[in-house]
Amino acid sequence: MMEIKELRCFNCVAETLSFKRAAERLNMSQPVVTKTVAQLEHRLGARLFERTTRRVSLTSAGVVLRREVQELLAHFDRVQRQVRHTIGVQSGRFGIGVVPLAMQTMFPQVVRQFREMHLDIDVEVQELATDAQVKALLSAELDVAFLLAPVASPELEVHVIHEERMRLAIPVDHPHLAQLSNCEIPLAAFASETFIIPPRMRNPGVHDEIIRSCAIAGFRPRVKDCHEADSCLGLVEAGLGVSFIANQMECDARPGIRIIDLEQPAPVLAVAVAWRREDPSTFLETIRRLTIRESIPA
């Protein structure tokens, strides 16, 4: 019997025609995706993909399966969302996801006002990375998400509510500190540095914005992946590279780090609020009124 996990892996590889890109989308390792697709092929007794060193393409069997599996997965997701939504409504639960940067901006005020307007609702807040929030929204485990934009999902309505230019954390003994006299340094001055940034599968919007800004500045950055902000700063303090941080992030407790402002182009962080387009919840109108306003970059 085919499993949903196998069908999701197959569908993602079929959409991207790349095991690597499918693994990034699914937040899985490439070997696991390859193994899962191979298990599905074994169950069906047919090859679903033609693989060469240069390209991946669907076989005739793969074309047929993809056509059928898209409708199946869409139906499964709709049923799953409806069941979870009904459970949430009946239990009086309203699930909200949030990234740390949103915690430092307008999120606390929005949640306070929401709770004051809906005293009988149990608001459950989970701190999750952007990719995890998108998955939780699509599966109806969350009702609203405060995450980092951009988010590419046609099933979600996404509105940017806060923007701010990122700053750069560098070691306290970095030679560029001697150039500072209350002025900004061009990003190109750090072209030879290692940039410690979140892996793309965890925060694709942040990762892509950093790469884009470096490209505009005229160089391709040497990158070291790091999952957590505190760990990134620890690596900077150890002299292993530089790292972008949110403008509002405090680093005073780390004497081995200095935070500097960059000339444009500097990466911009965008916090957005998102929910499912077809969600019938009446509480979403409250969230809409509290969040969708003209945002002012920090």
VMD Tcl script that draws the C-alpha trace (Angstrom):
set ca {
  {0.00 0.00 0.00}
  {1.32 3.44 -0.94}
  {1.97 5.89 1.92}
  {1.21 9.62 1.95}
  {4.85 10.41 2.76}
  {5.99 8.53 -0.34}
  {3.43 10.28 -2.53}
  {4.44 13.71 -1.19}
  {8.10 13.00 -1.92}
  {7.28 11.77 -5.41}
  {5.08 14.79 -6.14}
  {7.73 17.25 -4.97}
  {10.44 15.62 -7.10}
  {8.01 15.57 -10.04}
  {7.35 19.30 -9.62}
  {11.01 20.31 -9.29}
  {12.63 17.55 -11.39}
  {15.42 17.71 -8.84}
  {15.99 15.49 -5.81}
  {18.09 18.24 -4.23}
  {15.46 20.98 -4.60}
  {12.73 18.59 -3.48}
  {14.72 17.80 -0.33}
  {15.03 21.53 0.41}
  {11.29 22.06 -0.02}
  {10.43 19.06 2.15}
  {13.04 19.93 4.78}
  {14.51 16.45 4.40}
  {17.94 15.18 3.46}
  {18.46 14.25 -0.19}
  {19.32 10.60 0.59}
  {16.02 10.22 2.49}
  {14.05 11.64 -0.46}
  {15.87 9.32 -2.86}
  {15.23 6.31 -0.64}
  {11.54 7.20 -0.20}
  {10.99 7.50 -3.95}
  {12.83 4.20 -4.48}
  {10.49 2.53 -1.96}
  {7.48 3.84 -3.88}
  {8.93 2.55 -7.17}
  {9.46 -0.84 -5.54}
  {5.84 -0.94 -4.30}
  {4.53 -0.10 -7.77}
  {7.00 -2.27 -9.64}
  {7.78 0.55 -12.05}
  {10.38 3.29 -12.51}
  {8.90 6.74 -12.01}
  {11.94 8.82 -12.98}
  {14.72 8.62 -15.52}
  {17.90 9.80 -13.80}
  {21.16 10.90 -15.40}
  {24.02 12.99 -14.04}
  {22.53 16.02 -15.81}
  {18.76 15.74 -15.50}
  {15.75 14.06 -13.93}
  {12.61 13.37 -15.99}
  {9.33 11.53 -15.49}
  {8.75 8.15 -17.09}
  {5.37 7.40 -18.65}
  {4.36 5.71 -15.39}
  {5.52 8.78 -13.50}
  {3.39 11.06 -15.68}
  {0.28 9.00 -14.93}
  {1.00 8.84 -11.19}
  {1.65 12.56 -10.97}
  {-1.68 13.38 -12.61}
  {-3.54 11.17 -10.14}
  {-1.53 11.98 -7.02}
  {-2.00 15.75 -7.23}
  {-5.77 15.40 -6.88}
  {-5.36 12.78 -4.15}
  {-3.00 14.92 -2.07}
  {-5.18 18.01 -2.50}
  {-8.21 16.04 -1.27}
  {-6.26 14.57 1.66}
  {-5.03 18.02 2.71}
  {-8.55 19.48 2.52}
  {-9.95 16.71 4.71}
  {-7.10 17.05 7.18}
  {-7.57 20.82 7.42}
  {-11.31 20.54 7.89}
  {-10.97 17.98 10.67}
  {-8.29 19.94 12.51}
  {-10.20 23.19 12.05}
  {-13.36 21.61 13.49}
  {-11.44 20.25 16.46}
  {-9.88 23.67 17.05}
  {-13.25 25.47 16.89}
  {-14.95 22.99 19.20}
  {-12.12 23.16 21.74}
  {-11.97 26.96 21.63}
  {-8.32 26.82 20.59}
  {-6.64 29.38 18.29}
  {-3.10 28.43 17.27}
  {-0.57 31.15 16.46}
  {2.99 30.63 15.21}
  {5.73 33.22 15.60}
  {9.38 33.77 14.69}
  {11.66 35.51 17.24}
  {11.86 38.76 15.24}
  {8.06 39.10 15.30}
  {8.21 38.76 19.09}
  {10.33 41.93 19.13}
  {8.00 43.94 16.90}
  {4.19 44.14 16.85}
  {3.31 40.54 17.77}
  {2.89 41.06 21.56}
  {0.50 43.99 21.10}
  {-1.55 42.13 18.47}
  {-1.95 39.03 20.66}
  {-2.84 41.13 23.73}
  {-5.55 42.98 21.81}
  {-6.83 39.75 20.26}
  {-7.16 38.12 23.69}
  {-8.98 41.17 25.08}
  {-11.49 40.93 22.23}
  {-11.96 37.14 22.52}
  {-11.76 36.27 26.21}
  {-13.32 32.83 25.72}
  {-10.66 31.66 23.26}
  {-7.59 29.69 24.32}
  {-4.70 31.28 22.42}
  {-1.84 28.82 21.93}
  {1.47 30.36 20.77}
  {4.31 28.31 19.28}
  {7.73 29.71 18.41}
  {8.65 28.08 15.09}
  {10.90 28.73 12.11}
  {9.22 30.02 8.95}
  {9.29 26.70 7.10}
  {7.73 24.89 10.05}
  {5.00 27.52 10.32}
  {4.09 27.18 6.64}
  {3.71 23.42 7.04}
  {1.66 23.85 10.23}
  {-0.62 26.38 8.53}
  {-1.23 24.16 5.51}
  {-2.08 21.22 7.78}
  {-4.32 23.41 10.01}
  {-2.14 22.86 13.07}
  {-1.87 26.67 13.18}
  {-4.53 29.27 12.43}
  {-2.23 32.27 11.97}
  {1.52 32.61 11.46}
  {3.88 35.52 12.09}
  {6.81 34.56 9.89}
  {9.53 35.90 7.61}
  {8.59 36.87 4.07}
  {8.58 36.07 1.24}
  {6.44 32.94 1.43}
  {5.55 31.19 -1.81}
  {2.32 29.26 -1.28}
  {-0.83 29.93 -3.31}
  {-2.93 28.45 -0.49}
  {-1.88 31.18 1.95}
  {-2.74 34.85 2.21}
  {0.40 36.72 3.26}
  {0.78 40.38 4.29}
  {4.05 42.09 5.23}
  {3.58 44.00 8.50}
  {7.13 45.06 9.41}
  {10.41 45.65 7.56}
  {13.87 46.52 8.78}
  {17.36 46.72 7.36}
  {19.72 44.11 8.74}
  {23.01 44.96 10.44}
  {26.28 43.03 10.46}
  {27.87 41.34 13.47}
  {31.67 41.20 13.22}
  {34.44 40.16 15.65}
  {35.65 42.92 17.96}
  {39.16 42.71 16.48}
  {37.99 42.94 12.86}
  {40.29 45.28 10.84}
  {37.30 47.22 9.41}
  {36.49 48.57 12.87}
  {39.37 50.99 12.42}
  {37.51 52.52 9.47}
  {34.45 53.35 11.55}
  {33.82 56.96 12.48}
  {30.04 56.92 12.86}
  {29.70 56.02 9.20}
  {28.38 53.04 7.30}
  {30.63 50.49 5.58}
  {29.82 49.08 2.11}
  {28.83 45.41 2.05}
  {31.43 44.83 -0.69}
  {34.16 45.47 1.90}
  {33.34 42.05 3.39}
  {33.47 40.13 0.11}
  {36.32 37.92 1.35}
  {34.57 36.99 4.60}
  {32.64 33.84 5.50}
  {28.97 34.69 6.02}
  {27.29 32.69 8.77}
  {23.63 32.46 7.77}
  {20.60 30.16 8.24}
  {20.38 27.25 5.79}
  {17.98 27.86 2.94}
  {15.67 24.99 3.88}
  {15.08 26.59 7.29}
  {14.55 30.24 6.30}
  {14.52 30.53 2.49}
  {13.42 34.19 2.51}
  {16.29 35.33 4.74}
  {18.84 33.17 2.96}
  {17.84 34.40 -0.50}
  {17.72 38.05 0.59}
  {21.30 37.84 1.91}
  {22.56 36.17 -1.27}
  {20.70 38.74 -3.40}
  {22.18 41.70 -1.50}
  {25.70 40.32 -1.82}
  {25.16 39.80 -5.57}
  {24.05 43.43 -5.94}
  {27.18 44.44 -4.03}
  {29.24 42.58 -6.62}
  {30.27 39.29 -5.03}
  {29.10 35.75 -4.25}
  {29.45 35.11 -0.52}
  {31.27 32.17 1.00}
  {28.59 30.68 3.26}
  {28.57 28.66 6.47}
  {25.16 27.35 7.57}
  {24.05 27.92 11.14}
  {20.55 27.22 12.46}
  {20.19 29.38 15.58}
  {20.87 33.12 15.98}
  {22.79 32.66 19.24}
  {24.98 29.99 17.67}
  {25.68 32.28 14.70}
  {26.86 35.02 17.06}
  {29.01 32.51 18.94}
  {30.79 31.63 15.69}
  {31.29 35.33 14.95}
  {32.75 35.86 18.41}
  {35.10 32.94 17.75}
  {36.38 34.76 14.66}
  {34.96 32.29 12.16}
  {33.04 34.81 10.07}
  {30.43 37.57 10.08}
  {26.66 37.32 10.42}
  {23.63 39.45 9.62}
  {21.28 40.19 12.49}
  {17.95 41.93 12.94}
  {18.21 45.61 13.72}
  {16.41 45.11 17.02}
  {18.50 42.20 18.22}
  {20.56 42.93 21.33}
  {24.18 41.73 21.50}
  {25.45 43.73 24.47}
  {26.12 40.53 26.43}
  {28.80 39.49 23.92}
  {31.93 41.61 24.41}
  {33.66 39.89 21.50}
  {31.21 41.26 18.92}
  {30.54 44.65 17.37}
  {27.41 45.51 15.40}
  {27.84 47.82 12.42}
  {25.54 49.52 9.93}
  {25.99 48.87 6.22}
  {25.57 51.08 3.23}
  {22.86 50.09 0.81}
  {22.35 47.49 -0.46}
  {21.85 45.78 2.88}
  {19.51 42.81 3.33}
  {16.01 43.63 4.53}
  {14.06 41.42 6.93}
  {10.31 41.38 6.39}
  {7.89 40.05 8.99}
  {4.54 38.93 7.59}
  {1.26 37.59 8.91}
  {-0.25 34.62 7.07}
  {-3.32 32.41 7.15}
  {-5.10 29.94 4.88}
  {-7.10 31.62 2.11}
  {-10.09 29.31 2.51}
  {-10.18 29.31 6.31}
  {-13.74 30.13 7.47}
  {-12.67 31.17 10.98}
  {-14.39 34.37 12.11}
  {-11.38 35.24 14.26}
  {-9.25 35.95 11.21}
  {-11.12 39.20 10.61}
  {-9.86 40.38 14.01}
  {-6.28 39.46 13.08}
  {-6.69 41.25 9.76}
  {-7.87 44.47 11.43}
  {-5.08 44.36 14.01}
  {-2.21 43.65 11.63}
  {-2.80 44.87 8.09}
  {-1.73 48.44 8.21}
  {0.80 50.49 6.30}
  {4.15 49.29 7.60}
  {7.08 51.60 8.16}
  {10.60 50.15 7.62}
  {12.77 50.29 10.72}
}
mol new
graphics top color blue
foreach p $ca { graphics top sphere $p radius 0.5 }
foreach p [lrange $ca 0 end-1] q [lrange $ca 1 end] { graphics top cylinder $p $q radius 0.2 }
display resetview
